[in-house]
Amino acid sequence: MKKTVLRSYARLIAVAGIHVQKGQDVRILADLDQPEFVKILVEECYRAGARLVTVEWNYQPLTKVHYSKASLRALSQVPQWQQARLQHWVDTLPCVIRLLSEDPDGLCGINQEKMAKAGQKRYLVSKPYQDQMENRYQWCIAAVPGAAWAKKVFPDLPKGKAIEQLWQAILSTSRVTDDPIAAWDAHNRDLQNRCDYLNALGIRTLEYRSKNGTHLKVGMIDDAEFKGGGETSLQGIYFNPNIPTEECFISPKRGEAEGIVYSTKPLSYQGQLIENFSIRFEGGKAVEVHAQKNEALLKKMISMDEGAAYLGECALVPYDSPIRNSGLLFYNTLFDENAACHLALGMGFADTIKNYENYTLEECRAKGINDSIIHEDFMIGSEDLDIDAHTRDGRIVPIFRAGNWAF
């Protein structure tokens, strides 16, 4: 891939993604797959005005070693130096870039019980710090190709060609054109116009139906609103948290979901794939799950904490979207969630409450925003998915017909 194109992508992440401000710090979280691109991204963050850019590396095989050799007690601890680092982030609010490239099957065989218990214990310590940072800083999730990921998507190609093909797919769906920032400005306007229409309807309930058996009704919070594309932090800085994105999303009301949904794409969770699954909701809670592959892992996911079995997001994505039209299954939620309508189990988004800046995080949750250690998107969109909005004034308004926008 040409370095000029990669630099254009890096600039998009730094300028339109996190929209780093002069004097802000930046944290980049990355795997060991594309060090040259990470170097370019660091340069672009500095060029955009960053004060200090720090890179934190991850390596899936090392994660497997830790969970094989270290004790649960050791893995569950958050030592004082890590708590001091969390407090430093609360005080300084660095921008965060997460570059995804991991192997979709990279943690197969890991002790899931041990991993879940350690994560739950660490979360109890880190949660108060995370709550203090909620909606106050800019962040962006983007992707670069890893060799194992590329071979998963393009199994018939040699490694080098698979990586090149995955680069092309990432850049194309991320709108890295001759002028990617202008392309994103136009895209954000389109998503905002759709959100404005949805918010004007006064939606009380969304009803999903598909020939695969999906029939689900989800209740909305009275003063929640759809969001899409860019967001504005509590510091007043506009940024794009996901590159790419095609969704208009909202956080539903905890406790108001009835019916069953069937997945239409695999879910990558903790380095493993959960495939061909269904979830049945009663009283808003996932009470029954089945999966053709990794059913036990799905059950573990929805039992991570009290909120893990409740919905945190309803996202609307047309079947006729650039990612779906690419014909690729990415085995990566950032991309696959933007190829189809999806729901998310776990944590909801406080900033979907209208004028959320006037409420505390606790007040947003009291209105019905779900809280959880997890936020896991799973895809339910299909070419025959219909969605109706039941409005507060008694109308039934078509939102999706045959998988695409009905307006």
VOTIMI-72509 format. One record per residue (C-alpha): chain; x, y negated, z; residue in one letter. Coordinates in steps of 0.001 Angstrom, whole numbers, plus 500000, padded with zeros to 6 digits. Example, Ala and Ser with C-alpha at 12.3 -4.5 7.8 and 13.67 -1.06 7.14 Angstrom:
<filums>
  chain      px      py      pz  resn
      A  512300  504500  507800     A
      A  513670  501060  507140     S
</filums>
This chain:
<filums>
  chain      px      py      pz  resn
      A  500000  500000  500000     M
      A  501364  496553  499047     K
      A  502654  494532  501984     K
      A  500856  491447  500700     T
      A  497532  493268  501038     V
      A  498433  494574  504496     L
      A  499397  491081  505572     R
      A  496067  489775  504325     S
      A  494338  492445  506434     Y
      A  496446  491568  509467     A
      A  495619  487897  509048     R
      A  491909  488761  508855     L
      A  492150  490589  512195     I
      A  494108  487783  513860     A
      A  492156  484831  512459     V
      A  488603  486095  511901     A
      A  488728  489149  514167     G
      A  489980  487912  517544     I
      A  490209  484288  516327     H
      A  493205  483796  518605     V
      A  493524  480265  519941     Q
      A  496768  478352  520307     K
      A  498438  479406  523535     G
      A  496368  482579  524086     Q
      A  497974  485923  524836     D
      A  497147  489010  522762     V
      A  497152  492707  523668     R
      A  497350  495234  520814     I
      A  496414  498843  521615     L
      A  497645  501247  518940     A
      A  498683  504818  518254     D
      A  502096  505683  516825     L
      A  500841  506008  513238     D
      A  501480  502655  511550     Q
      A  504299  500800  513368     P
      A  505107  498658  510316     E
      A  501536  497357  510150     F
      A  501560  496680  513889     V
      A  504694  494583  513362     K
      A  502925  492608  510613     I
      A  499889  492131  512877     L
      A  502078  490844  515703     V
      A  503632  488338  513292     E
      A  500190  487146  512143     E
      A  498993  486717  515728     C
      A  502000  484515  516459     Y
      A  501421  482628  513223     R
      A  497832  481972  514323     A
      A  499055  480427  517595     G
      A  499422  483270  520110     A
      A  501674  482568  523080     R
      A  502712  486173  523720     L
      A  501726  489402  521958     V
      A  502075  492709  523830     T
      A  501756  496123  522181     V
      A  500581  499150  524192     E
      A  501169  502475  522468     W
      A  499116  505656  522782     N
      A  499987  509213  521674     Y
      A  497366  511958  521723     Q
      A  499791  514899  522218     P
      A  501156  513141  525300     L
      A  497622  512743  526661     T
      A  497167  516505  526346     K
      A  500411  517112  528234     V
      A  499306  514867  531103     H
      A  495961  516629  531479     Y
      A  497691  519992  531331     S
      A  500488  519321  533827     K
      A  499423  516522  536198     A
      A  497063  517069  539120     S
      A  493517  515684  539133     L
      A  494466  513534  542111     R
      A  497404  511965  540270     A
      A  495371  511379  537107     L
      A  492546  509786  539112     S
      A  494667  507108  540758     Q
      A  494898  503457  539750     V
      A  498111  502355  541492     P
      A  498610  498856  542816     Q
      A  500736  497755  539859     W
      A  497939  498695  537456     Q
      A  495387  496853  539590     Q
      A  497681  493833  539556     A
      A  497772  494053  535765     R
      A  493958  494201  535658     L
      A  493792  491108  537839     Q
      A  496281  489380  535538     H
      A  493967  490060  532593     W
      A  491028  488670  534576     V
      A  493051  485517  535248     D
      A  494471  485043  531733     T
      A  491791  486647  529475     L
      A  494075  487832  526657     P
      A  492534  488698  523293     C
      A  492419  492459  522695     V
      A  492934  494281  519385     I
      A  492293  498024  519277     R
      A  493712  499719  516193     L
      A  492107  503114  515615     L
      A  494033  505843  513813     S
      A  493786  508936  515996     E
      A  493192  512494  514864     D
      A  489433  513255  515164     P
      A  490370  516708  516499     D
      A  493475  515579  518375     G
      A  492290  516453  521878     L
      A  490800  519859  521099     C
      A  491617  522251  523916     G
      A  492052  519558  526571     I
      A  490548  520202  530011     N
      A  487327  518202  529556     Q
      A  486204  518675  533167     E
      A  489486  517302  534475     K
      A  489454  514437  531986     M
      A  485892  513473  532900     A
      A  486465  513561  536650     K
      A  489674  511531  536408     A
      A  487977  508955  534173     G
      A  485068  508611  536574     Q
      A  487349  507981  539555     K
      A  489510  505448  537704     R
      A  486421  503646  536462     Y
      A  485241  503010  540024     L
      A  488410  500975  540558     V
      A  488587  499242  537175     S
      A  484880  498385  536822     K
      A  484906  495260  539048     P
      A  487750  493827  536962     Y
      A  485999  494695  533682     Q
      A  482773  493095  534873     D
      A  484647  489868  535599     Q
      A  485950  489794  532015     M
      A  482635  490745  530369     E
      A  481885  488428  527403     N
      A  484661  486017  528414     R
      A  487371  487029  525928     Y
      A  487725  487838  522222     Q
      A  488280  491389  521054     W
      A  488377  493267  517774     C
      A  488357  496937  516835     I
      A  489884  497736  513440     A
      A  491621  500740  511907     A
      A  494771  501963  510207     V
      A  495382  505439  508754     P
      A  496919  508204  510820     G
      A  498291  511216  508966     A
      A  496030  513759  510694     A
      A  492977  511506  510293     W
      A  493762  510996  506592     A
      A  494063  514746  506030     K
      A  490722  515261  507804     K
      A  489021  512846  505408     V
      A  490951  513992  502296     F
      A  491861  517650  503001     P
      A  492755  518468  499403     D
      A  495379  515726  499021     L
      A  499044  515773  500059     P
      A  499699  513788  503244     K
      A  501142  510717  501518     G
      A  498310  510444  499003     K
      A  495721  511059  501718     A
      A  497124  508166  503752     I
      A  497085  505904  500688     E
      A  493475  506859  499919     Q
      A  492429  506192  503501     L
      A  494167  502805  503391     W
      A  492150  501948  500281     Q
      A  488903  503059  501935     A
      A  489612  501040  505099     I
      A  490533  497899  503204     L
      A  487598  498131  500794     S
      A  484949  498652  503476     T
      A  486587  495956  505618     S
      A  486085  493434  502813     R
      A  489788  492795  502289     V
      A  489296  490986  498983     T
      A  491277  488156  497395     D
      A  489862  485946  500168     D
      A  488759  488220  503026     P
      A  487982  485387  505444     I
      A  485565  483797  502951     A
      A  484022  487237  502325     A
      A  483468  487651  506052     W
      A  481939  484188  506376     D
      A  479347  485130  503733     A
      A  478750  488539  505295     H
      A  478203  487020  508736     N
      A  475643  484583  507303     R
      A  473677  487457  505758     D
      A  473644  489441  509003     L
      A  472607  486341  510960     Q
      A  469697  485695  508579     N
      A  468453  489248  509104     R
      A  468778  488914  512870     C
      A  466829  485636  512760     D
      A  463963  487384  510959     Y
      A  463925  490294  513419     L
      A  464038  487973  516416     N
      A  461103  485946  515100     A
      A  458842  489039  515053     L
      A  458527  489410  518819     G
      A  459256  493151  518786     I
      A  457952  495184  521728     R
      A  458824  498675  520439     T
      A  460812  500232  517601     L
      A  459455  503503  516218     E
      A  461741  505826  514227     Y
      A  460551  508639  511931     R
      A  462492  510956  509622     S
      A  461726  514222  507848     K
      A  464469  515957  509849     N
      A  462196  515803  512913     G
      A  463245  512480  514375     T
      A  460331  510688  516045     H
      A  461363  508229  518729     L
      A  459864  505113  520304     K
      A  462192  502680  522076     V
      A  461075  499685  524154     G
      A  462694  496272  523927     M
      A  463521  493756  526670     I
      A  461224  490719  526436     D
      A  463993  488147  526037     D
      A  466576  490299  524251     A
      A  467607  489438  520692     E
      A  469302  491106  517757     F
      A  472948  490295  517097     K
      A  475101  490994  514072     G
      A  478514  490161  512692     G
      A  480394  487560  514686     G
      A  479801  486709  518333     E
      A  480598  483750  520570     T
      A  482375  484300  523884     S
      A  481478  482485  527088     L
      A  484473  480278  526311     Q
      A  482702  479161  523133     G
      A  485024  480963  520703     I
      A  483481  482700  517660     Y
      A  485050  486073  516788     F
      A  484309  489353  514985     N
      A  484459  492318  517372     P
      A  484240  495028  514695     N
      A  485975  495181  511321     I
      A  484080  496568  509449     P
      A  480472  496046  510549     T
      A  477116  496309  508779     E
      A  474749  496398  511756     E
      A  472083  494269  513361     C
      A  471902  495567  516921     F
      A  470058  495042  520182     I
      A  470192  496560  523656     S
      A  466845  498218  524467     P
      A  465129  498308  527827     K
      A  466479  500989  530116     R
      A  463849  503597  530868     G
      A  461733  503040  527750     E
      A  462490  505733  525175     A
      A  460217  508654  524290     E
      A  460701  511345  521679     G
      A  463474  513181  519868     I
      A  466261  512200  517481     V
      A  468473  514322  515246     Y
      A  472023  513347  514348     S
      A  472944  512809  510717     T
      A  476740  512610  511164     K
      A  479231  514171  513588     P
      A  480059  512279  516795     L
      A  483750  511967  517654     S
      A  484031  511973  521452     Y
      A  487306  512228  523373     Q
      A  489177  513628  520416     G
      A  486604  516290  519541     Q
      A  483660  516460  517147     L
      A  480081  517106  518290     I
      A  478073  518231  515268     E
      A  474442  518796  514250     N
      A  472850  517798  517521     F
      A  469524  516557  518853     S
      A  468579  514542  521933     I
      A  465119  514411  523505     R
      A  464158  511444  525701     F
      A  461548  511186  528433     E
      A  461119  508062  530510     G
      A  464106  506601  528720     G
      A  466439  509412  529778     K
      A  468081  512107  527663     A
      A  466550  515224  529241     V
      A  467426  517848  526632     E
      A  470304  518139  524176     V
      A  471323  520774  521660     H
      A  474338  520902  519342     A
      A  475617  523358  516784     Q
      A  479176  522507  517807     K
      A  480428  521309  521230     N
      A  477067  521314  522998     E
      A  478833  521594  526374     A
      A  480818  518448  525583     L
      A  477608  516577  524715     L
      A  476094  517649  528038     K
      A  479247  516492  529832     K
      A  479047  513127  528066     M
      A  475490  512371  529204     I
      A  476352  513310  532786     S
      A  479365  511002  533131     M
      A  477302  508752  535392     D
      A  473682  507776  536030     E
      A  473500  505454  533016     G
      A  475142  507801  530508     A
      A  471836  509499  529685     A
      A  470075  506208  528857     Y
      A  470256  504113  525686     L
      A  472447  501038  525521     G
      A  472030  500068  521856     E
      A  469731  500320  518848     C
      A  471538  499390  515631     A
      A  469997  498931  512185     L
      A  472210  499736  509189     V
      A  470886  500280  505640     P
      A  471534  503574  503885     Y
      A  472638  501461  500920     D
      A  475747  500166  502696     S
      A  479358  499915  501468     P
      A  480553  502647  503819     I
      A  477797  505112  502955     R
      A  478222  504280  499270     N
      A  481915  505164  499517     S
      A  480774  508777  499730     G
      A  483186  509437  502594     L
      A  482612  510922  506009     L
      A  485255  509134  508071     F
      A  484978  511233  511254     Y
      A  485466  507910  513043     N
      A  482644  506093  514796     T
      A  483772  502591  513768     L
      A  483104  503518  510139     F
      A  480431  506197  510342     D
      A  478224  504053  512607     E
      A  478262  501399  509890     N
      A  477079  503873  507268     A
      A  473786  504614  509006     A
      A  471330  503477  511640     C
      A  472543  504557  515031     H
      A  471808  504580  518717     L
      A  474256  504446  521601     A
      A  474134  506184  524926     L
      A  475503  504329  527930     G
      A  476466  500727  528485     M
      A  474314  498011  526956     G
      A  475345  494505  525934     F
      A  474501  491671  528299     A
      A  475034  489131  525519     D
      A  471927  490417  523705     T
      A  469869  488622  526367     I
      A  468790  485232  525024     K
      A  470813  482467  526722     N
      A  472760  485150  528549     Y
      A  475318  482563  529610     E
      A  472745  481262  532104     N
      A  472493  484638  533875     Y
      A  474866  486734  535914     T
      A  475784  490193  534676     L
      A  473685  491655  537484     E
      A  470668  489587  536395     E
      A  471038  490844  532807     C
      A  471077  494408  534058     R
      A  468027  493734  536217     A
      A  466197  492743  533013     K
      A  466878  496215  531591     G
      A  470441  496206  530176     I
      A  471883  499644  530880     N
      A  475164  500081  532753     D
      A  477493  503048  532336     S
      A  481089  504200  532097     I
      A  480450  505212  528462     I
      A  479162  503592  525287     H
      A  478923  506257  522594     E
      A  477299  505581  519219     D
      A  475664  508431  517334     F
      A  474253  508258  513827     M
      A  470593  508940  513021     I
      A  470164  507100  509697     G
      A  469109  508984  506572     S
      A  467725  508323  503120     E
      A  464175  508913  504366     D
      A  464317  507105  507728     L
      A  461369  504781  508356     D
      A  461350  502266  511210     I
      A  458344  500235  512324     D
      A  458291  497322  514739     A
      A  455335  497149  517103     H
      A  455096  493468  517988     T
      A  453856  491823  521158     R
      A  450910  490318  519271     D
      A  449695  493720  518097     G
      A  451116  493956  514564     R
      A  452997  496860  512997     I
      A  455757  495479  510774     V
      A  457879  497725  508511     P
      A  461588  497250  509217     I
      A  463054  500189  507260     F
      A  461579  502221  504452     R
      A  463411  505162  502877     A
      A  466549  504334  504806     G
      A  466852  500693  503774     N
      A  465634  497280  504836     W
      A  461927  496749  504193     A
      A  462394  492981  503960     F
</filums>
